[in-house]
Amino acid sequence: MTVEAYCDADWAGDPSNSHSTTGIIVLSSGNPVIFASRKQTAVALASAEAEYVAACDAAKEIEWLTSVLNELDCEHTKPKLFIDNQTAIR
């Protein structure tokens, strides 16, 4: 079983308060099991910061899913997180 997550952020997408929006999808063996779109609680000062917050949220979801899979004794590969912002990746 494979576990992959993709995340993205819309930096300062809310014009009323400059909050960014996080988008996350977590796939297990190619099937979506977790997906979310939510407003970030803090105001990011740069796009890389908003992407980093989104990556952190996705990592939390990965941790939860892998703990459930471990509790169910399901073998899985090391989870992968995909981010589209080079600064956040570094």
LINMO-V346033 format. One record per run of one state. SS is the DSSP state (H for helix, E for strand, L for the rest). FROM is the first residue (numbers start at 0). TO is the last residue. Records with the same first field share a line. If there is no record, write none. Layout:
BEGIN
SS = FROM-TO + FROM-TO
END
This chain:
BEGIN
L = 0-1 + 10-19 + 28-29 + 39-45 + 71-78 + 83-84 + 89-89
E = 2-9 + 20-27 + 30-38 + 79-82
H = 46-70 + 85-88
END
